[in-house]
Every structure is written in C-alpha cells, then in structure tokens.
C-alpha cells in the first residue's frame, strides 16, 4: 500500500488511472501496463473519508 500526497495523487491519477476505473457491470480498457482499477471509499471511526485504489489485472 502506498500513501500519496495530494499533488502526487493528481499526477498518478492522470498518468495511470483516468479512463481505466471499472464500475459494476461495465468493462473498461486496461492501461498500458495491463491494469484496470477499482475505487473503494468508506469512513473511519473518527469520520475521516478513506479511499483505496486497487489495481486489478
């Protein structure tokens, strides 16, 4: 698991993830590395919003 600072998150998203996030019932093309992504969000016990980006092969 890698924690990214806000500026790095935006760059990573645009460079690797944009256009490759799968949603239930819809297929998306893999990126140049053969990956698609799944985004999970939830709230912590203290109310913070947490987001996890999973690479899928």
mmCIF file of the N, C-alpha and C atoms, coordinates in Angstrom:
data_MODEL
# 
_entry.id   MODEL 
# 
loop_
_atom_site.group_PDB 
_atom_site.id 
_atom_site.type_symbol 
_atom_site.label_atom_id 
_atom_site.label_alt_id 
_atom_site.label_comp_id 
_atom_site.label_asym_id 
_atom_site.label_entity_id 
_atom_site.label_seq_id 
_atom_site.pdbx_PDB_ins_code 
_atom_site.Cartn_x 
_atom_site.Cartn_y 
_atom_site.Cartn_z 
_atom_site.occupancy 
_atom_site.B_iso_or_equiv 
_atom_site.pdbx_formal_charge 
_atom_site.auth_seq_id 
_atom_site.auth_comp_id 
_atom_site.auth_asym_id 
_atom_site.auth_atom_id 
_atom_site.pdbx_PDB_model_num 
ATOM 1   N N  . UNK A 1 1  ? 0.849   -1.163 0.000   1.00 0.00 ? 1  UNK A N  1 
ATOM 2   C CA . UNK A 1 1  ? 0.000   0.000  0.000   1.00 0.00 ? 1  UNK A CA 1 
ATOM 3   C C  . UNK A 1 1  ? 0.901   1.234  0.000   1.00 0.00 ? 1  UNK A C  1 
ATOM 4   N N  . UNK A 1 2  ? 0.562   2.197  -0.830  1.00 0.00 ? 2  UNK A N  1 
ATOM 5   C CA . UNK A 1 2  ? 1.351   3.424  -0.942  1.00 0.00 ? 2  UNK A CA 1 
ATOM 6   C C  . UNK A 1 2  ? 0.463   4.619  -0.645  1.00 0.00 ? 2  UNK A C  1 
ATOM 7   N N  . UNK A 1 3  ? 0.923   5.493  0.252   1.00 0.00 ? 3  UNK A N  1 
ATOM 8   C CA . UNK A 1 3  ? 0.203   6.733  0.564   1.00 0.00 ? 3  UNK A CA 1 
ATOM 9   C C  . UNK A 1 3  ? 0.784   7.831  -0.291  1.00 0.00 ? 3  UNK A C  1 
ATOM 10  N N  . UNK A 1 4  ? -0.067  8.543  -1.016  1.00 0.00 ? 4  UNK A N  1 
ATOM 11  C CA . UNK A 1 4  ? 0.396   9.616  -1.892  1.00 0.00 ? 4  UNK A CA 1 
ATOM 12  C C  . UNK A 1 4  ? -0.057  10.968 -1.365  1.00 0.00 ? 4  UNK A C  1 
ATOM 13  N N  . UNK A 1 5  ? 0.829   11.947 -1.451  1.00 0.00 ? 5  UNK A N  1 
ATOM 14  C CA . UNK A 1 5  ? 0.493   13.325 -1.111  1.00 0.00 ? 5  UNK A CA 1 
ATOM 15  C C  . UNK A 1 5  ? -0.467  13.864 -2.168  1.00 0.00 ? 5  UNK A C  1 
ATOM 16  N N  . UNK A 1 6  ? -1.248  14.913 -1.844  1.00 0.00 ? 6  UNK A N  1 
ATOM 17  C CA . UNK A 1 6  ? -2.254  15.415 -2.790  1.00 0.00 ? 6  UNK A CA 1 
ATOM 18  C C  . UNK A 1 6  ? -1.731  15.696 -4.202  1.00 0.00 ? 6  UNK A C  1 
ATOM 19  N N  . UNK A 1 7  ? -0.604  16.343 -4.335  1.00 0.00 ? 7  UNK A N  1 
ATOM 20  C CA . UNK A 1 7  ? -0.064  16.634 -5.665  1.00 0.00 ? 7  UNK A CA 1 
ATOM 21  C C  . UNK A 1 7  ? 0.306   15.368 -6.418  1.00 0.00 ? 7  UNK A C  1 
ATOM 22  N N  . UNK A 1 8  ? 0.859   14.408 -5.722  1.00 0.00 ? 8  UNK A N  1 
ATOM 23  C CA . UNK A 1 8  ? 1.238   13.145 -6.345  1.00 0.00 ? 8  UNK A CA 1 
ATOM 24  C C  . UNK A 1 8  ? 0.004   12.348 -6.749  1.00 0.00 ? 8  UNK A C  1 
ATOM 25  N N  . UNK A 1 9  ? -1.072  12.449 -5.960  1.00 0.00 ? 9  UNK A N  1 
ATOM 26  C CA . UNK A 1 9  ? -2.317  11.735 -6.287  1.00 0.00 ? 9  UNK A CA 1 
ATOM 27  C C  . UNK A 1 9  ? -2.852  12.186 -7.641  1.00 0.00 ? 9  UNK A C  1 
ATOM 28  N N  . UNK A 1 10 ? -2.912  13.505 -7.841  1.00 0.00 ? 10 UNK A N  1 
ATOM 29  C CA . UNK A 1 10 ? -3.448  14.040 -9.095  1.00 0.00 ? 10 UNK A CA 1 
ATOM 30  C C  . UNK A 1 10 ? -2.604  13.575 -10.279 1.00 0.00 ? 10 UNK A C  1 
ATOM 31  N N  . UNK A 1 11 ? -1.300  13.625 -10.134 1.00 0.00 ? 11 UNK A N  1 
ATOM 32  C CA . UNK A 1 11 ? -0.407  13.199 -11.216 1.00 0.00 ? 11 UNK A CA 1 
ATOM 33  C C  . UNK A 1 11 ? -0.571  11.716 -11.494 1.00 0.00 ? 11 UNK A C  1 
ATOM 34  N N  . UNK A 1 12 ? -0.606  10.890 -10.445 1.00 0.00 ? 12 UNK A N  1 
ATOM 35  C CA . UNK A 1 12 ? -0.750  9.444  -10.617 1.00 0.00 ? 12 UNK A CA 1 
ATOM 36  C C  . UNK A 1 12 ? -2.068  9.125  -11.315 1.00 0.00 ? 12 UNK A C  1 
ATOM 37  N N  . UNK A 1 13 ? -3.149  9.791  -10.878 1.00 0.00 ? 13 UNK A N  1 
ATOM 38  C CA . UNK A 1 13 ? -4.466  9.548  -11.464 1.00 0.00 ? 13 UNK A CA 1 
ATOM 39  C C  . UNK A 1 13 ? -4.440  9.825  -12.967 1.00 0.00 ? 13 UNK A C  1 
ATOM 40  N N  . UNK A 1 14 ? -3.945  11.007 -13.345 1.00 0.00 ? 14 UNK A N  1 
ATOM 41  C CA . UNK A 1 14 ? -3.930  11.376 -14.760 1.00 0.00 ? 14 UNK A CA 1 
ATOM 42  C C  . UNK A 1 14 ? -3.008  10.465 -15.577 1.00 0.00 ? 14 UNK A C  1 
ATOM 43  N N  . UNK A 1 15 ? -1.879  10.087 -15.001 1.00 0.00 ? 15 UNK A N  1 
ATOM 44  C CA . UNK A 1 15 ? -0.896  9.297  -15.748 1.00 0.00 ? 15 UNK A CA 1 
ATOM 45  C C  . UNK A 1 15 ? -1.270  7.827  -15.869 1.00 0.00 ? 15 UNK A C  1 
ATOM 46  N N  . UNK A 1 16 ? -1.990  7.262  -14.897 1.00 0.00 ? 16 UNK A N  1 
ATOM 47  C CA . UNK A 1 16 ? -2.207  5.817  -14.878 1.00 0.00 ? 16 UNK A CA 1 
ATOM 48  C C  . UNK A 1 16 ? -3.668  5.380  -14.831 1.00 0.00 ? 16 UNK A C  1 
ATOM 49  N N  . UNK A 1 17 ? -4.514  6.120  -14.130 1.00 0.00 ? 17 UNK A N  1 
ATOM 50  C CA . UNK A 1 17 ? -5.828  5.620  -13.765 1.00 0.00 ? 17 UNK A CA 1 
ATOM 51  C C  . UNK A 1 17 ? -6.962  6.164  -14.630 1.00 0.00 ? 17 UNK A C  1 
ATOM 52  N N  . UNK A 1 18 ? -6.909  7.426  -14.987 1.00 0.00 ? 18 UNK A N  1 
ATOM 53  C CA . UNK A 1 18 ? -8.018  8.074  -15.713 1.00 0.00 ? 18 UNK A CA 1 
ATOM 54  C C  . UNK A 1 18 ? -8.444  7.240  -16.917 1.00 0.00 ? 18 UNK A C  1 
ATOM 55  N N  . UNK A 1 19 ? -9.731  6.919  -16.982 1.00 0.00 ? 19 UNK A N  1 
ATOM 56  C CA . UNK A 1 19 ? -10.277 6.138  -18.083 1.00 0.00 ? 19 UNK A CA 1 
ATOM 57  C C  . UNK A 1 19 ? -10.181 4.640  -17.901 1.00 0.00 ? 19 UNK A C  1 
ATOM 58  N N  . UNK A 1 20 ? -9.643  4.196  -16.761 1.00 0.00 ? 20 UNK A N  1 
ATOM 59  C CA . UNK A 1 20 ? -9.446  2.762  -16.541 1.00 0.00 ? 20 UNK A CA 1 
ATOM 60  C C  . UNK A 1 20 ? -10.084 2.272  -15.239 1.00 0.00 ? 20 UNK A C  1 
ATOM 61  N N  . UNK A 1 21 ? -11.050 3.031  -14.693 1.00 0.00 ? 21 UNK A N  1 
ATOM 62  C CA . UNK A 1 21 ? -11.718 2.645  -13.446 1.00 0.00 ? 21 UNK A CA 1 
ATOM 63  C C  . UNK A 1 21 ? -12.968 1.845  -13.787 1.00 0.00 ? 21 UNK A C  1 
ATOM 64  N N  . UNK A 1 22 ? -12.989 0.593  -13.337 1.00 0.00 ? 22 UNK A N  1 
ATOM 65  C CA . UNK A 1 22 ? -14.131 -0.289 -13.592 1.00 0.00 ? 22 UNK A CA 1 
ATOM 66  C C  . UNK A 1 22 ? -15.248 0.008  -12.603 1.00 0.00 ? 22 UNK A C  1 
ATOM 67  N N  . UNK A 1 23 ? -16.470 -0.050 -13.087 1.00 0.00 ? 23 UNK A N  1 
ATOM 68  C CA . UNK A 1 23 ? -17.638 0.080  -12.230 1.00 0.00 ? 23 UNK A CA 1 
ATOM 69  C C  . UNK A 1 23 ? -18.454 -1.199 -12.392 1.00 0.00 ? 23 UNK A C  1 
ATOM 70  N N  . UNK A 1 24 ? -19.275 -1.532 -11.416 1.00 0.00 ? 24 UNK A N  1 
ATOM 71  C CA . UNK A 1 24 ? -20.049 -2.777 -11.522 1.00 0.00 ? 24 UNK A CA 1 
ATOM 72  C C  . UNK A 1 24 ? -20.835 -2.831 -12.837 1.00 0.00 ? 24 UNK A C  1 
ATOM 73  N N  . UNK A 1 25 ? -20.628 -3.901 -13.565 1.00 0.00 ? 25 UNK A N  1 
ATOM 74  C CA . UNK A 1 25 ? -21.373 -4.095 -14.795 1.00 0.00 ? 25 UNK A CA 1 
ATOM 75  C C  . UNK A 1 25 ? -20.818 -3.428 -16.030 1.00 0.00 ? 25 UNK A C  1 
ATOM 76  N N  . UNK A 1 26 ? -19.693 -2.708 -15.902 1.00 0.00 ? 26 UNK A N  1 
ATOM 77  C CA . UNK A 1 26 ? -19.134 -2.076 -17.097 1.00 0.00 ? 26 UNK A CA 1 
ATOM 78  C C  . UNK A 1 26 ? -17.643 -2.373 -17.200 1.00 0.00 ? 26 UNK A C  1 
ATOM 79  N N  . UNK A 1 27 ? -17.255 -2.823 -18.358 1.00 0.00 ? 27 UNK A N  1 
ATOM 80  C CA . UNK A 1 27 ? -15.844 -3.113 -18.612 1.00 0.00 ? 27 UNK A CA 1 
ATOM 81  C C  . UNK A 1 27 ? -15.151 -1.848 -19.109 1.00 0.00 ? 27 UNK A C  1 
ATOM 82  N N  . UNK A 1 28 ? -13.907 -1.699 -18.762 1.00 0.00 ? 28 UNK A N  1 
ATOM 83  C CA . UNK A 1 28 ? -13.107 -0.573 -19.246 1.00 0.00 ? 28 UNK A CA 1 
ATOM 84  C C  . UNK A 1 28 ? -11.809 -1.133 -19.813 1.00 0.00 ? 28 UNK A C  1 
ATOM 85  N N  . UNK A 1 29 ? -11.180 -0.398 -20.728 1.00 0.00 ? 29 UNK A N  1 
ATOM 86  C CA . UNK A 1 29 ? -9.918  -0.892 -21.284 1.00 0.00 ? 29 UNK A CA 1 
ATOM 87  C C  . UNK A 1 29 ? -8.800  -0.809 -20.246 1.00 0.00 ? 29 UNK A C  1 
ATOM 88  N N  . UNK A 1 30 ? -7.879  -1.739 -20.327 1.00 0.00 ? 30 UNK A N  1 
ATOM 89  C CA . UNK A 1 30 ? -6.707  -1.715 -19.450 1.00 0.00 ? 30 UNK A CA 1 
ATOM 90  C C  . UNK A 1 30 ? -5.766  -0.592 -19.895 1.00 0.00 ? 30 UNK A C  1 
ATOM 91  N N  . UNK A 1 31 ? -4.949  -0.110 -18.961 1.00 0.00 ? 31 UNK A N  1 
ATOM 92  C CA . UNK A 1 31 ? -3.964  0.905  -19.308 1.00 0.00 ? 31 UNK A CA 1 
ATOM 93  C C  . UNK A 1 31 ? -2.762  0.245  -19.982 1.00 0.00 ? 31 UNK A C  1 
ATOM 94  N N  . UNK A 1 32 ? -1.717  0.997  -20.256 1.00 0.00 ? 32 UNK A N  1 
ATOM 95  C CA . UNK A 1 32 ? -0.544  0.472  -20.960 1.00 0.00 ? 32 UNK A CA 1 
ATOM 96  C C  . UNK A 1 32 ? 0.140   -0.658 -20.195 1.00 0.00 ? 32 UNK A C  1 
ATOM 97  N N  . UNK A 1 33 ? -0.062  -0.705 -18.885 1.00 0.00 ? 33 UNK A N  1 
ATOM 98  C CA . UNK A 1 33 ? 0.542   -1.753 -18.057 1.00 0.00 ? 33 UNK A CA 1 
ATOM 99  C C  . UNK A 1 33 ? -0.383  -2.957 -17.883 1.00 0.00 ? 33 UNK A C  1 
ATOM 100 N N  . UNK A 1 34 ? -1.543  -2.954 -18.573 1.00 0.00 ? 34 UNK A N  1 
ATOM 101 C CA . UNK A 1 34 ? -2.472  -4.065 -18.496 1.00 0.00 ? 34 UNK A CA 1 
ATOM 102 C C  . UNK A 1 34 ? -3.358  -4.059 -17.263 1.00 0.00 ? 34 UNK A C  1 
ATOM 103 N N  . UNK A 1 35 ? -3.500  -2.903 -16.607 1.00 0.00 ? 35 UNK A N  1 
ATOM 104 C CA . UNK A 1 35 ? -4.265  -2.810 -15.371 1.00 0.00 ? 35 UNK A CA 1 
ATOM 105 C C  . UNK A 1 35 ? -5.550  -2.015 -15.536 1.00 0.00 ? 35 UNK A C  1 
ATOM 106 N N  . UNK A 1 36 ? -6.552  -2.396 -14.777 1.00 0.00 ? 36 UNK A N  1 
ATOM 107 C CA . UNK A 1 36 ? -7.718  -1.560 -14.553 1.00 0.00 ? 36 UNK A CA 1 
ATOM 108 C C  . UNK A 1 36 ? -7.763  -1.306 -13.053 1.00 0.00 ? 36 UNK A C  1 
ATOM 109 N N  . UNK A 1 37 ? -8.676  -0.451 -12.601 1.00 0.00 ? 37 UNK A N  1 
ATOM 110 C CA . UNK A 1 37 ? -8.691  -0.051 -11.199 1.00 0.00 ? 37 UNK A CA 1 
ATOM 111 C C  . UNK A 1 37 ? -10.091 -0.140 -10.612 1.00 0.00 ? 37 UNK A C  1 
ATOM 112 N N  . UNK A 1 38 ? -10.146 -0.366 -9.327  1.00 0.00 ? 38 UNK A N  1 
ATOM 113 C CA . UNK A 1 38 ? -11.389 -0.354 -8.569  1.00 0.00 ? 38 UNK A CA 1 
ATOM 114 C C  . UNK A 1 38 ? -11.201 0.643  -7.433  1.00 0.00 ? 38 UNK A C  1 
ATOM 115 N N  . UNK A 1 39 ? -12.190 1.513  -7.221  1.00 0.00 ? 39 UNK A N  1 
ATOM 116 C CA . UNK A 1 39 ? -12.110 2.513  -6.157  1.00 0.00 ? 39 UNK A CA 1 
ATOM 117 C C  . UNK A 1 39 ? -13.085 2.128  -5.047  1.00 0.00 ? 39 UNK A C  1 
ATOM 118 N N  . UNK A 1 40 ? -12.580 2.057  -3.820  1.00 0.00 ? 40 UNK A N  1 
ATOM 119 C CA . UNK A 1 40 ? -13.406 1.787  -2.640  1.00 0.00 ? 40 UNK A CA 1 
ATOM 120 C C  . UNK A 1 40 ? -13.322 2.989  -1.715  1.00 0.00 ? 40 UNK A C  1 
ATOM 121 N N  . UNK A 1 41 ? -14.444 3.416  -1.150  1.00 0.00 ? 41 UNK A N  1 
ATOM 122 C CA . UNK A 1 41 ? -14.444 4.516  -0.191  1.00 0.00 ? 41 UNK A CA 1 
ATOM 123 C C  . UNK A 1 41 ? -15.240 4.115  1.038   1.00 0.00 ? 41 UNK A C  1 
ATOM 124 N N  . UNK A 1 42 ? -14.851 4.645  2.177   1.00 0.00 ? 42 UNK A N  1 
ATOM 125 C CA . UNK A 1 42 ? -15.556 4.423  3.431   1.00 0.00 ? 42 UNK A CA 1 
ATOM 126 C C  . UNK A 1 42 ? -15.143 5.487  4.420   1.00 0.00 ? 42 UNK A C  1 
ATOM 127 N N  . UNK A 1 43 ? -15.785 5.531  5.576   1.00 0.00 ? 43 UNK A N  1 
ATOM 128 C CA . UNK A 1 43 ? -15.430 6.487  6.628   1.00 0.00 ? 43 UNK A CA 1 
ATOM 129 C C  . UNK A 1 43 ? -14.795 5.740  7.791   1.00 0.00 ? 43 UNK A C  1 
ATOM 130 N N  . UNK A 1 44 ? -13.774 6.356  8.378   1.00 0.00 ? 44 UNK A N  1 
ATOM 131 C CA . UNK A 1 44 ? -13.114 5.769  9.540   1.00 0.00 ? 44 UNK A CA 1 
ATOM 132 C C  . UNK A 1 44 ? -13.990 5.979  10.766  1.00 0.00 ? 44 UNK A C  1 
ATOM 133 N N  . UNK A 1 45 ? -13.583 5.376  11.863  1.00 0.00 ? 45 UNK A N  1 
ATOM 134 C CA . UNK A 1 45 ? -14.326 5.520  13.123  1.00 0.00 ? 45 UNK A CA 1 
ATOM 135 C C  . UNK A 1 45 ? -14.369 6.971  13.588  1.00 0.00 ? 45 UNK A C  1 
ATOM 136 N N  . UNK A 1 46 ? -13.405 7.785  13.139  1.00 0.00 ? 46 UNK A N  1 
ATOM 137 C CA . UNK A 1 46 ? -13.366 9.200  13.529  1.00 0.00 ? 46 UNK A CA 1 
ATOM 138 C C  . UNK A 1 46 ? -14.013 10.108 12.482  1.00 0.00 ? 46 UNK A C  1 
ATOM 139 N N  . UNK A 1 47 ? -14.617 9.504  11.444  1.00 0.00 ? 47 UNK A N  1 
ATOM 140 C CA . UNK A 1 47 ? -15.341 10.290 10.443  1.00 0.00 ? 47 UNK A CA 1 
ATOM 141 C C  . UNK A 1 47 ? -14.525 10.721 9.243   1.00 0.00 ? 47 UNK A C  1 
ATOM 142 N N  . UNK A 1 48 ? -13.253 10.323 9.158   1.00 0.00 ? 48 UNK A N  1 
ATOM 143 C CA . UNK A 1 48 ? -12.438 10.683 8.003   1.00 0.00 ? 48 UNK A CA 1 
ATOM 144 C C  . UNK A 1 48 ? -12.851 9.837  6.798   1.00 0.00 ? 48 UNK A C  1 
ATOM 145 N N  . UNK A 1 49 ? -12.880 10.440 5.631   1.00 0.00 ? 49 UNK A N  1 
ATOM 146 C CA . UNK A 1 49 ? -13.194 9.704  4.408   1.00 0.00 ? 49 UNK A CA 1 
ATOM 147 C C  . UNK A 1 49 ? -11.917 9.048  3.917   1.00 0.00 ? 49 UNK A C  1 
ATOM 148 N N  . UNK A 1 50 ? -11.978 7.750  3.691   1.00 0.00 ? 50 UNK A N  1 
ATOM 149 C CA . UNK A 1 50 ? -10.824 6.989  3.215   1.00 0.00 ? 50 UNK A CA 1 
ATOM 150 C C  . UNK A 1 50 ? -11.133 6.460  1.820   1.00 0.00 ? 50 UNK A C  1 
ATOM 151 N N  . UNK A 1 51 ? -10.134 6.473  0.969   1.00 0.00 ? 51 UNK A N  1 
ATOM 152 C CA . UNK A 1 51 ? -10.285 5.980  -0.399  1.00 0.00 ? 51 UNK A CA 1 
ATOM 153 C C  . UNK A 1 51 ? -9.153  5.019  -0.697  1.00 0.00 ? 51 UNK A C  1 
ATOM 154 N N  . UNK A 1 52 ? -9.510  3.862  -1.256  1.00 0.00 ? 52 UNK A N  1 
ATOM 155 C CA . UNK A 1 52 ? -8.488  2.891  -1.650  1.00 0.00 ? 52 UNK A CA 1 
ATOM 156 C C  . UNK A 1 52 ? -8.631  2.635  -3.142  1.00 0.00 ? 52 UNK A C  1 
ATOM 157 N N  . UNK A 1 53 ? -7.527  2.714  -3.839  1.00 0.00 ? 53 UNK A N  1 
ATOM 158 C CA . UNK A 1 53 ? -7.475  2.440  -5.268  1.00 0.00 ? 53 UNK A CA 1 
ATOM 159 C C  . UNK A 1 53 ? -6.791  1.094  -5.432  1.00 0.00 ? 53 UNK A C  1 
ATOM 160 N N  . UNK A 1 54 ? -7.496  0.107  -5.976  1.00 0.00 ? 54 UNK A N  1 
ATOM 161 C CA . UNK A 1 54 ? -6.947  -1.233 -6.156  1.00 0.00 ? 54 UNK A CA 1 
ATOM 162 C C  . UNK A 1 54 ? -6.604  -1.474 -7.623  1.00 0.00 ? 54 UNK A C  1 
ATOM 163 N N  . UNK A 1 55 ? -5.385  -1.927 -7.865  1.00 0.00 ? 55 UNK A N  1 
ATOM 164 C CA . UNK A 1 55 ? -5.004  -2.315 -9.226  1.00 0.00 ? 55 UNK A CA 1 
ATOM 165 C C  . UNK A 1 55 ? -5.525  -3.717 -9.482  1.00 0.00 ? 55 UNK A C  1 
ATOM 166 N N  . UNK A 1 56 ? -6.169  -3.907 -10.630 1.00 0.00 ? 56 UNK A N  1 
ATOM 167 C CA . UNK A 1 56 ? -6.723  -5.200 -10.995 1.00 0.00 ? 56 UNK A CA 1 
ATOM 168 C C  . UNK A 1 56 ? -6.050  -5.668 -12.280 1.00 0.00 ? 56 UNK A C  1 
ATOM 169 N N  . UNK A 1 57 ? -5.657  -6.921 -12.347 1.00 0.00 ? 57 UNK A N  1 
ATOM 170 C CA . UNK A 1 57 ? -5.052  -7.466 -13.575 1.00 0.00 ? 57 UNK A CA 1 
ATOM 171 C C  . UNK A 1 57 ? -6.108  -8.157 -14.390 1.00 0.00 ? 57 UNK A C  1 
# 
